[in-house]
């Protein structure tokens, strides 16, 4: 392929971010955008970017023989059928996380991709962050020896709207799933067992939807390392994203990104900037890089860096965490699906 022709399904905030990033890549042409709520506003946005076709019908994109690849940026409940249809049509696929909230459905989507022989990349954009990539490189290079402890902090500046909470899938599947993927990524090992605890400390609306807003999960990795992840839906000082890996020969840690690194020291206080406000600011470059790499994989027929398998493994850990939180005990990732069938805990 000399130029990749793209269709984007879902033109909300994430879909538009991907569109603008794709338009910066010379080897890409966006052919069409679909969104259930497409109207004059979306048509004006598309026209300003020379995107010719705007439609409410995603099938128009999937059935279009001119389109090589589909970006799926629509709601999670649409991901599996869209992946299956796109794969059947021979389209390569970039899909936002999670693939689904049902492991069996995710397996079906991956099976369709494998059968069609197309590429599927999952949108775990944090893998492409400059800080976290460096942690991975240091661990993989053996600089800190064998990993012993992985610590991940992820706290949002503000909780989501109530309408979002009720359909989000819960903190483990919606928010911490990024951290489950990051844990596998930086440790270089699969997670065997999780023990999750959560509580509602910010807003009772989370409890109304069977969710929590504050959670801690401990992990046991196959390579023997231990991990701990903490999540909060509200950090009053800003978007808090930190990782540390401690090993037999040392440690590697990365802190938050800030608008600048100036530290003002006076007799009254030592002051620095708050962290970058939220994920759009913090991971702007990471979104761009994951898009560039996906396009490069299509142009040069290379394997994608974040596969459907990676997406499924993060979902398995998230399910085990949800079960652990509800049951009050550690849960092995390998037992989670069978355990789900034996309990009343909904996935």
Secondary structure, 3 states (H helix, E strand, C coil): CCCEEEEEECCCHHHHHHHHHHCCCCCEEEEEEECCCCCHHHHHHHHCCCCCEEECCHHHHHCCCCCCEEEECCCHHHHHHHHHHHHHCCCEEEECCCCCCCHHHHHHHHHHHHHHCCCEEECCHHHHCHHHHHHHHHHHCCCCCCEEEEEEEEECCCCCCHHHHCCCCCHHHHCCHHHHHHHHHHHCCCEEEEEEEEECCCCCHHHHCCCCCEEEEEEEECCCCEEEEEEECCCCCCCEEEEEEEECCEEEEECCCECCCCEEECCCCEEECCECCCHHHHCHHHHHHHHHHHHHHHHCCCCCCCCHHHHHHHHHHHHHHHHHHHHCCCEEHHHHHHHHHHCCCCC
